[in-house]
Amino acid sequence: MQPTTFHFELDGHVGVVRLDRPDRLNALTFESYRELTDFFVHLRTRDDVRSVLLTGTGRAFCSGGDVKDIIGRLFDVPEADLFAFTRMTCDLIENIRLLEKPVVAGLNGTTCGAGAVMAAAADVRVAAESAKIAFLFVKVGLCGADMGAAWLLPRIVGLGRASELLMGGEFISATEAERIGLYNKVVPNDDLYSEALEYARRLGAGPSFGLAVTKRMLNAEAHMSLREAMQAEGWIQAECMKHPDYREGFDAAMEKRAPDFGRGVGVVPTRSSKESRR
């Protein structure tokens, strides 16, 4: 699958997804929304991609939906078409979260609207000093709970900060975003790509199976009780101990060398309904 509305390349085992409409601040169109949504499904079965770097070209990461190509065309459309579009935008975020490989957002500049939620959906956010961010949906008369923002953001920065960001819709600086935990790391503008790529490489060099189930459990445990979480973690850790990566990690430690984990994610087991009730 070769995308046409954004750029994709392999850098080692890092799949680099680059939004590439710098003249429009990398604003999304109907076509790029659809293609990004499908592409993150496609990446699930790419064994040559161990991690993903999502970034942009120019002075913006992503400024959200294009005012002309999307917002202006959504007035007076049938209700079914309107809902189909908003569901597709949510599908994009869900597919980023369901990709059981590390996703690093390399925020190279202005990040707002849909771009801000895409950043929140990533596992790690490395930002340039110029990467101000805003969840500005309320500024245009919409609900702050858009594309999963109200699910993602409280889990990153807490309910109080999330409420402030989603209800106020104001931009905050990269320094402030790092201070509240929204950005994992802020670097000089010129260093953004190399720093974000290195982060993605480092995560991608880890055990694919262990990383896959870590992301799955982070998604799933948001809805579990303490007892359910303990049961689930006990089960999945035992499964990981049967995987060759566990032996490789042990052997590497004993031999005082870096581990060489296998390249395949492998099949992540699913508990039976009987096991789930225990």
Secondary structure, 3 states (H helix, E strand, C coil): CCCCCCEEEEECCEEEEEECCHHHCCCECHHHHHHHHHHHHHHHHCCCCCEEEEEECCCEEECCECCCCCHHHCCCCCHHHHHHHHHHHHHHHHHHHHCCCCEEEEECCEEECHHHHHHHHCCEEEEECCCCEECHHHHHCCCCCCCCHHHHHHHHHCHHHHHHHHHHCCCECHHHHHHCCCCCEEECHHHHHHHHHHHHHHHHCCCHHHHHHHHHHHHHHHHCCHHHHHHHHHHHHHHHCCCHHHHHHHHHHHCCCCCCCCCCCCCCCCCCHHHHCC
